[in-house]
């Protein structure tokens, strides 16, 4: 192997060393070549920087004896032999003896070389580990900052071709990175005035002076129907030696600010209409009058034809939830047109009741509680707007070309819908119209809502009910417990469910779950009275059946109320649970190694029926057993058989060792639905 084969040549010779500019320069990577005996035959300038020895001191010397401490010599020679014999490369970190006597940690990459004469050599590539770690850290920080930044970032080469695009920029304008990399900036920018942006970038590349907060307006490919605005900042990129690498662009979506500025005049007009509505809508507590006032104020400024329709069961206070499918029965409160039109004949006369199928747009509006916008109405849309084909024909003759339905929502409950159509007004409804119509609808809904007091009553009932529920006792012998109370999710339901944990004499514990039939504050108050009575009877150390017997007599003295109740006493000394049931759901028992099951108990009759005896059942328990007590709101629904729901409950108890708090959350999350109309009390005990 000749020395000429390892000579390095530079394309641009210079009389003085240049400043570090590339990554290899920053790392100052050293190269050393050893012959088959381990002697140094080539020594780079970077090697002198790293190890301290000049070429005249290193060449011809045995590398290991020159650079390696005595205690590491055997291991290093073994590695060298392995590389030379097997040809397998080796990488790792070694402590190296510097010329000044200090020890430095150096990152090595070693490999075997073969020349044209068949001689073998060893090439060692080395860099200071501290320097390498610093560069790796800097690169990692830069990568994370760019990739996780909420600001769109793009790096361009000097010819303004994309080198890098971060995920934020992909989200901002909808152009994926793979569609950009290698392409010129003018091929992908969503701005009509690309020449201005390109000129600004070339100015930054030439002068090095950044340009900050430059406005650009265009349409992103991800949202071509909407005009967007961006704030752009442009910077020149240079390496440590001052060489221009390209440019960086930072993009922030300022569409909302742009819209606010360009639509100020329109906003003022909307505010004027809203102010007018504040003065003219809701002047009385009469529902029909309020609907007529809403129709008057919105015609013709917002629509050419307007109808105000309310769900009939809302007016009758029968609404128990907000269904998400099926037909709805609407009562028309007001109809108004800006001019004579056959569209009025397609509308329901004020006071009429009309059923609209689940696929109608007005039904969709009240089911979702969201506006339904059809900017450009077609024949299929007319079929879903009109109540029947004849009405659809009339709407087509009237020239309905744009449609908007906005829900009437008061205090979280959908009351009905504001129905808007445009015929003569050539502009389709847009998002600003949706906002304006929503504001008018909200103001009118508050006046239409003749049950506005109900929300405060419901909150009072829930507060009362929670205040009557127990805190966990500080210590229960032989039991670990967890509990939950969850009020009804539907806005029109508040129940009387409760649970209790009562420490008794002899280290026993009473576990109680009950459900007062009915809703509202009265049900919650009755629940409180029964809970207080239960605690008093528990102190008498009565068996469960006698406790229920006394509670039955007490409930009979309450007006029009009955309740279900499950009363259990756990005796940790005998590992037994004595349970009596008054018409309540059976508890579930989950035992490690066995399938969960429902405890077989006599059903009993609800409290308040009177004159019926109760029975106590004894259940033997073992350590680790899980006993689950609950009210019917956990498993009963209007759409599923009770047996199916109980099977689902048992299937969720397949891990008796799961933490009790997690088990409570799991049962509520999997069995409850946002529209459930009943509250839930849940009590779980694990035998210790």
PARO-111762 format. One record per residue (C-alpha): x, y, z; residue in three letters. Coordinates in steps of 0.5 Angstrom, whole numbers, padded with zeros to 4 digits, always signed. Last residue first. Layout:
XYZALA...
***
This chain:
-0118-0016+0105UNK-0125-0017+0102UNK-0126-0012+0097UNK-0132-0007+0097UNK-0136-0003+0091UNK-0141+0002+0092UNK-0145+0005+0086UNK-0150+0010+0086UNK-0153+0013+0079UNK-0158+0018+0077UNK-0163+0017+0071UNK-0165+0020+0064UNK-0158+0017+0061UNK-0157+0022+0055UNK-0149+0022+0056UNK-0149+0015+0056UNK-0147+0010+0062UNK-0145+0003+0062UNK-0138+0003+0059UNK-0135+0010+0063UNK-0139+0009+0069UNK-0137+0001+0070UNK-0129+0003+0068UNK-0129+0009+0073UNK-0131+0005+0079UNK-0127-0001+0077UNK-0121+0005+0076UNK-0123+0007+0083UNK-0123+0000+0086UNK-0116-0002+0083UNK-0116-0008+0079UNK-0115-0015+0083UNK-0122-0017+0081UNK-0121-0017+0073UNK-0127-0020+0070UNK-0131-0015+0073UNK-0133-0012+0066UNK-0136-0018+0064UNK-0141-0018+0070UNK-0144-0011+0068UNK-0144-0013+0060UNK-0148-0019+0063UNK-0153-0014+0067UNK-0154-0010+0061UNK-0156-0016+0057UNK-0161-0019+0062UNK-0164-0012+0062UNK-0166-0012+0055UNK-0163-0005+0051UNK-0166+0001+0048UNK-0169+0005+0054UNK-0163+0004+0059UNK-0162+0000+0066UNK-0155-0002+0068UNK-0152+0004+0072UNK-0159+0007+0073UNK-0161+0001+0077UNK-0158+0003+0083UNK-0151-0001+0085UNK-0148-0005+0090UNK-0141-0009+0087UNK-0138-0014+0092UNK-0131-0016+0090UNK-0128-0022+0093UNK-0120-0022+0095UNK-0120-0025+0101UNK-0126-0030+0102UNK-0134-0029+0102UNK-0139-0033+0105UNK-0146-0030+0103UNK-0152-0030+0108UNK-0159-0028+0106UNK-0164-0024+0110UNK-0171-0024+0108UNK-0176-0019+0108UNK-0183-0019+0111UNK-0189-0015+0107UNK-0194-0011+0110UNK-0193-0004+0107UNK-0191-0002+0100UNK-0187+0004+0102UNK-0180+0000+0101UNK-0180-0004+0095UNK-0182-0011+0095UNK-0177-0017+0096UNK-0172-0020+0091UNK-0170-0026+0094UNK-0163-0026+0093UNK-0158-0030+0089UNK-0152-0026+0088UNK-0150-0024+0081UNK-0144-0027+0078UNK-0137-0026+0076UNK-0133-0032+0073UNK-0128-0035+0078UNK-0121-0035+0079UNK-0121-0029+0083UNK-0128-0028+0086UNK-0133-0022+0083UNK-0140-0022+0086UNK-0145-0017+0083UNK-0151-0015+0088UNK-0158-0016+0086UNK-0162-0010+0083UNK-0167-0007+0089UNK-0174-0009+0091UNK-0173-0009+0098UNK-0167-0014+0099UNK-0163-0017+0105UNK-0156-0019+0106UNK-0151-0022+0111UNK-0144-0022+0109UNK-0139-0027+0112UNK-0132-0027+0113UNK-0133-0030+0120UNK-0129-0024+0123UNK-0130-0019+0118UNK-0137-0019+0119UNK-0141-0015+0113UNK-0148-0013+0114UNK-0152-0011+0108UNK-0158-0007+0106UNK-0161-0007+0099UNK-0166-0001+0098UNK-0172+0000+0093UNK-0176+0006+0094UNK-0183+0008+0095UNK-0186+0015+0095UNK-0193+0018+0095UNK-0193+0022+0101UNK-0188+0019+0106UNK-0191+0015+0112UNK-0191+0008+0108UNK-0183+0010+0108UNK-0182+0010+0115UNK-0186+0003+0116UNK-0182+0000+0110UNK-0175+0003+0113UNK-0177-0001+0120UNK-0178-0008+0116UNK-0172-0006+0112UNK-0168-0006+0118UNK-0171-0012+0121UNK-0169-0016+0114UNK-0162-0013+0115UNK-0161-0016+0122UNK-0161-0010+0128UNK-0155-0008+0131UNK-0159-0002+0134UNK-0154+0003+0131UNK-0156+0001+0124UNK-0163+0003+0125UNK-0161+0010+0126UNK-0156+0010+0120UNK-0162+0008+0116UNK-0167+0013+0119UNK-0162+0018+0116UNK-0161+0015+0109UNK-0169+0015+0109UNK-0170+0022+0111UNK-0164+0024+0106UNK-0167+0020+0100UNK-0174+0024+0101UNK-0170+0030+0101UNK-0167+0028+0094UNK-0174+0026+0091UNK-0177+0032+0093UNK-0172+0036+0090UNK-0173+0033+0083UNK-0175+0026+0081UNK-0179+0020+0083UNK-0177+0013+0086UNK-0172+0013+0091UNK-0166+0009+0090UNK-0162+0005+0095UNK-0155+0002+0097UNK-0153+0001+0103UNK-0147-0003+0106UNK-0146-0004+0114UNK-0140-0005+0117UNK-0138-0010+0122UNK-0132-0009+0127UNK-0136-0012+0133UNK-0140-0006+0133UNK-0142-0002+0127UNK-0139+0002+0122UNK-0144+0005+0117UNK-0142+0006+0109UNK-0148+0009+0105UNK-0151+0009+0098UNK-0156+0014+0095UNK-0161+0015+0089UNK-0166+0020+0089UNK-0167+0022+0082UNK-0166+0029+0078UNK-0168+0029+0070UNK-0170+0034+0065UNK-0162+0036+0063UNK-0161+0029+0061UNK-0154+0026+0065UNK-0158+0024+0071UNK-0153+0025+0077UNK-0147+0021+0078UNK-0145+0018+0085UNK-0139+0014+0086UNK-0136+0009+0091UNK-0130+0006+0093UNK-0128+0001+0099UNK-0123-0004+0102UNK-0126-0008+0107UNK-0123-0012+0113UNK-0124-0007+0118UNK-0127-0001+0115UNK-0122+0006+0117UNK-0123+0013+0116UNK-0130+0013+0114UNK-0132+0015+0107UNK-0136+0021+0106UNK-0143+0020+0106UNK-0149+0023+0101UNK-0153+0028+0104UNK-0149+0034+0101UNK-0149+0030+0094UNK-0157+0030+0094UNK-0158+0037+0096UNK-0153+0040+0091UNK-0156+0036+0086UNK-0163+0038+0088UNK-0161+0045+0088UNK-0158+0045+0081UNK-0164+0042+0078UNK-0168+0048+0081UNK-0163+0053+0078UNK-0164+0049+0071UNK-0172+0049+0072UNK-0173+0057+0073UNK-0172+0058+0065UNK-0178+0053+0064UNK-0182+0058+0059UNK-0176+0058+0055UNK-0179+0063+0049UNK-0175+0069+0052UNK-0169+0065+0052UNK-0170+0062+0046UNK-0171+0069+0042UNK-0164+0071+0045UNK-0160+0065+0042UNK-0164+0065+0036UNK-0161+0072+0034UNK-0154+0070+0036UNK-0155+0064+0032UNK-0157+0068+0026UNK-0152+0072+0026UNK-0146+0067+0027UNK-0150+0063+0021UNK-0150+0069+0017UNK-0142+0070+0018UNK-0141+0063+0016UNK-0145+0064+0009UNK-0152+0064+0007UNK-0152+0065-0001UNK-0152+0072-0004UNK-0158+0073-0009UNK-0163+0076-0004UNK-0169+0074-0008UNK-0170+0067-0006UNK-0167+0066+0001UNK-0169+0061+0006UNK-0169+0061+0014UNK-0172+0056+0019UNK-0170+0058+0027UNK-0171+0051+0030UNK-0174+0048+0037UNK-0173+0048+0044UNK-0166+0045+0044UNK-0164+0045+0052UNK-0157+0048+0054UNK-0160+0054+0058UNK-0164+0056+0052UNK-0162+0053+0045UNK-0166+0055+0039UNK-0163+0051+0033UNK-0161+0055+0027UNK-0163+0052+0020UNK-0160+0055+0014UNK-0162+0055+0006UNK-0160+0058+0000UNK-0163+0058-0007UNK-0171+0058-0006UNK-0174+0060-0012UNK-0181+0060-0010UNK-0183+0055-0016UNK-0177+0051-0012UNK-0180+0052-0005UNK-0187+0050-0008UNK-0185+0044-0011UNK-0182+0042-0004UNK-0188+0043-0001UNK-0192+0038-0006UNK-0186+0033-0004UNK-0187+0033+0003UNK-0185+0037+0009UNK-0180+0041+0005UNK-0172+0042+0007UNK-0170+0034+0006UNK-0174+0034-0001UNK-0171+0041-0003UNK-0164+0039-0001UNK-0165+0033-0007UNK-0167+0038-0012UNK-0161+0043-0010UNK-0160+0049-0005UNK-0153+0052-0006UNK-0151+0055+0001UNK-0154+0049+0005UNK-0153+0050+0012UNK-0155+0046+0018UNK-0154+0050+0025UNK-0152+0045+0031UNK-0156+0042+0037UNK-0155+0035+0033UNK-0162+0033+0034UNK-0165+0040+0033UNK-0161+0041+0027UNK-0162+0034+0024UNK-0170+0035+0025UNK-0170+0042+0021UNK-0166+0038+0016UNK-0171+0033+0014UNK-0168+0026+0015UNK-0171+0024+0022UNK-0178+0025+0019UNK-0182+0032+0020UNK-0188+0031+0024UNK-0193+0037+0024UNK-0197+0041+0029UNK-0200+0047+0027UNK-0200+0054+0031UNK-0198+0058+0026UNK-0199+0055+0019UNK-0193+0050+0016UNK-0189+0053+0010UNK-0190+0051+0003UNK-0196+0056+0002UNK-0191+0061+0005UNK-0186+0059-0001UNK-0191+0062-0006UNK-0189+0069-0005UNK-0191+0075-0003UNK-0186+0080+0000UNK-0181+0079+0006UNK-0184+0073+0008UNK-0186+0071+0015UNK-0188+0065+0019UNK-0189+0064+0027UNK-0190+0059+0032UNK-0190+0052+0028UNK-0191+0046+0033UNK-0186+0041+0031UNK-0186+0033+0032UNK-0180+0030+0031UNK-0178+0024+0027UNK-0172+0019+0029UNK-0165+0020+0031UNK-0161+0024+0036UNK-0166+0024+0041UNK-0165+0030+0046UNK-0168+0028+0053UNK-0174+0027+0057UNK-0178+0033+0054UNK-0185+0033+0057UNK-0185+0040+0059UNK-0191+0041+0054UNK-0187+0047+0050UNK-0181+0042+0050UNK-0186+0036+0048UNK-0188+0040+0042UNK-0181+0042+0039UNK-0181+0049+0037UNK-0182+0052+0030UNK-0180+0059+0028UNK-0181+0060+0020UNK-0177+0065+0016UNK-0177+0067+0008UNK-0173+0073+0005UNK-0167+0072+0010UNK-0163+0076+0014UNK-0164+0083+0013UNK-0171+0082+0010UNK-0174+0079+0015UNK-0170+0078+0021UNK-0173+0083+0026UNK-0180+0081+0024UNK-0179+0073+0025UNK-0176+0074+0032UNK-0182+0079+0034UNK-0187+0073+0031UNK-0183+0068+0036UNK-0184+0072+0042UNK-0191+0074+0041UNK-0192+0066+0040UNK-0188+0065+0047UNK-0192+0070+0051UNK-0187+0073+0056UNK-0187+0079+0053UNK-0182+0084+0050UNK-0178+0078+0048UNK-0175+0081+0041UNK-0176+0088+0040UNK-0170+0092+0044UNK-0165+0086+0044UNK-0167+0085+0037UNK-0165+0092+0035UNK-0158+0091+0038UNK-0157+0085+0034UNK-0159+0088+0028UNK-0154+0094+0030UNK-0149+0089+0031UNK-0149+0086+0025UNK-0148+0092+0021UNK-0142+0094+0025UNK-0140+0087+0023UNK-0140+0088+0016UNK-0136+0094+0017UNK-0131+0091+0021UNK-0130+0085+0016UNK-0123+0086+0013UNK-0120+0087+0020UNK-0123+0082+0023UNK-0122+0077+0017UNK-0115+0079+0017UNK-0114+0077+0025UNK-0118+0071+0024UNK-0114+0069+0018UNK-0107+0070+0022UNK-0104+0063+0021UNK-0097+0064+0023UNK-0091+0062+0018UNK-0084+0062+0019UNK-0079+0062+0013UNK-0072+0060+0013UNK-0067+0062+0008UNK-0061+0058+0004UNK-0054+0056+0006UNK-0050+0062+0006UNK-0043+0061+0008UNK-0041+0065+0014UNK-0036+0060+0017UNK-0040+0058+0022UNK-0046+0056+0017UNK-0051+0062+0015UNK-0058+0062+0014UNK-0062+0068+0012UNK-0069+0070+0015UNK-0076+0071+0013UNK-0082+0072+0017UNK-0089+0071+0014UNK-0096+0073+0017UNK-0101+0069+0014UNK-0108+0070+0011UNK-0113+0065+0009UNK-0119+0066+0004UNK-0124+0060+0004UNK-0126+0055-0001UNK-0119+0052-0002UNK-0119+0049+0005UNK-0113+0044+0005UNK-0110+0047-0002UNK-0110+0054+0002UNK-0113+0060-0001UNK-0109+0066-0001UNK-0107+0073+0003UNK-0100+0075+0005UNK-0097+0080+0011UNK-0090+0080+0012UNK-0089+0080+0020UNK-0081+0080+0020UNK-0076+0081+0014UNK-0069+0079+0016UNK-0063+0083+0014UNK-0058+0078+0011UNK-0057+0083+0005UNK-0057+0078-0001UNK-0061+0072+0002UNK-0066+0077+0005UNK-0067+0080-0002UNK-0068+0074-0005UNK-0073+0072+0000UNK-0077+0079-0001UNK-0077+0078-0009UNK-0080+0071-0008UNK-0085+0073-0004UNK-0087+0079-0009UNK-0087+0074-0015UNK-0091+0070-0011UNK-0097+0075-0011UNK-0103+0070-0012UNK-0101+0066-0005UNK-0102+0059-0004UNK-0094+0058-0005UNK-0093+0051-0008UNK-0089+0052-0015UNK-0086+0059-0013UNK-0082+0056-0008UNK-0078+0051-0012UNK-0079+0044-0011UNK-0074+0039-0008UNK-0078+0038-0002UNK-0085+0041-0003UNK-0090+0035-0005UNK-0087+0030+0000UNK-0088+0036+0006UNK-0095+0036+0005UNK-0099+0042+0003UNK-0105+0043+0007UNK-0103+0051+0008UNK-0103+0051+0016UNK-0103+0044+0017UNK-0097+0042+0013UNK-0093+0048+0016UNK-0094+0046+0023UNK-0091+0039+0021UNK-0085+0042+0019UNK-0082+0043+0012UNK-0075+0042+0010UNK-0070+0043+0004UNK-0075+0047-0001UNK-0072+0050-0007UNK-0071+0057-0006UNK-0064+0057-0011UNK-0060+0059-0004UNK-0063+0053-0001UNK-0070+0053+0003UNK-0072+0051+0010UNK-0079+0052+0012UNK-0082+0053+0019UNK-0090+0053+0020UNK-0091+0056+0028UNK-0094+0051+0033UNK-0087+0048+0034UNK-0086+0041+0035UNK-0082+0039+0029UNK-0078+0045+0029UNK-0076+0045+0036UNK-0075+0038+0036UNK-0070+0038+0031UNK-0066+0044+0033UNK-0066+0040+0040UNK-0064+0034+0037UNK-0058+0037+0033UNK-0056+0041+0039UNK-0056+0035+0043UNK-0052+0031+0038UNK-0047+0037+0037UNK-0046+0037+0045UNK-0045+0029+0045UNK-0040+0029+0039UNK-0036+0035+0043UNK-0036+0031+0049UNK-0034+0025+0046UNK-0028+0028+0042UNK-0028+0025+0035UNK-0024+0019+0032UNK-0024+0015+0025UNK-0019+0009+0026UNK-0017+0005+0019UNK-0013-0001+0020UNK-0009-0004+0015UNK-0009-0010+0010UNK-0004-0012+0005UNK-0007-0015-0001UNK-0003-0011-0006UNK-0009-0007-0009UNK-0010-0004-0001UNK-0015-0008+0004UNK-0017-0004+0010UNK-0020-0006+0016UNK-0025-0002+0020UNK-0025+0002+0027UNK-0030+0007+0029UNK-0028+0011+0035UNK-0031+0016+0040UNK-0026+0019+0045UNK-0026+0020+0052UNK-0020+0024+0055UNK-0014+0022+0060UNK-0009+0027+0061UNK-0002+0027+0061UNK-0001+0033+0056UNK+0000+0028+0050UNK-0007+0025+0051UNK-0008+0018+0054UNK-0014+0016+0051UNK-0021+0013+0055UNK-0024+0009+0049UNK-0032+0010+0047UNK-0035+0005+0042UNK-0035+0002+0035UNK-0032-0004+0032UNK-0032-0006+0024UNK-0031-0014+0022UNK-0026-0016+0018UNK-0025-0022+0022UNK-0017-0022+0023UNK-0016-0015+0023UNK-0022-0013+0027UNK-0021-0018+0032UNK-0013-0017+0033UNK-0015-0009+0034UNK-0020-0011+0039UNK-0015-0016+0043UNK-0010-0010+0043UNK-0015-0006+0046UNK-0017-0011+0051UNK-0009-0012+0053UNK-0008-0005+0053UNK-0013-0002+0058UNK-0009-0003+0064UNK-0003+0000+0061UNK-0006+0007+0059UNK-0008+0007+0051UNK-0005+0012+0046UNK+0003+0011+0045UNK+0003+0004+0047UNK-0004+0002+0043UNK-0001+0006+0037UNK+0005+0003+0036UNK+0010+0009+0033UNK+0012+0009+0026UNK+0008+0016+0025UNK+0006+0019+0032UNK+0012+0024+0034UNK+0014+0026+0027UNK+0006+0027+0026UNK+0005+0031+0032UNK+0002+0029+0038UNK-0003+0032+0042UNK-0009+0027+0041UNK-0015+0031+0039UNK-0011+0036+0035UNK-0006+0032+0032UNK-0011+0027+0030UNK-0014+0033+0026UNK-0008+0034+0023UNK-0009+0027+0020UNK-0004+0021+0022UNK-0002+0016+0017UNK+0003+0010+0018UNK+0002+0009+0025UNK+0004+0002+0028UNK-0001-0004+0030UNK+0003-0009+0027UNK-0002-0010+0021UNK-0001-0003+0019UNK-0005+0003+0022UNK-0009+0009+0019UNK-0011+0015+0023UNK-0017+0020+0022UNK-0019+0025+0026UNK-0026+0028+0026UNK-0026+0035+0028UNK-0033+0035+0030UNK-0035+0042+0028UNK-0031+0041+0022UNK-0035+0034+0020UNK-0041+0038+0021UNK-0039+0044+0016UNK-0036+0051+0016UNK-0030+0051+0021UNK-0026+0057+0019UNK-0021+0057+0013UNK-0014+0055+0014UNK-0009+0060+0011UNK-0006+0060+0004UNK-0011+0057+0000UNK-0012+0051-0004UNK-0019+0050-0007UNK-0021+0043-0010UNK-0017+0040-0004UNK-0013+0034-0005UNK-0012+0028+0000UNK-0007+0023-0001UNK-0008+0016+0002UNK-0006+0012-0005UNK+0000+0016-0005UNK+0002+0013+0001UNK+0003+0007-0002UNK+0000+0000+0000UNK
***
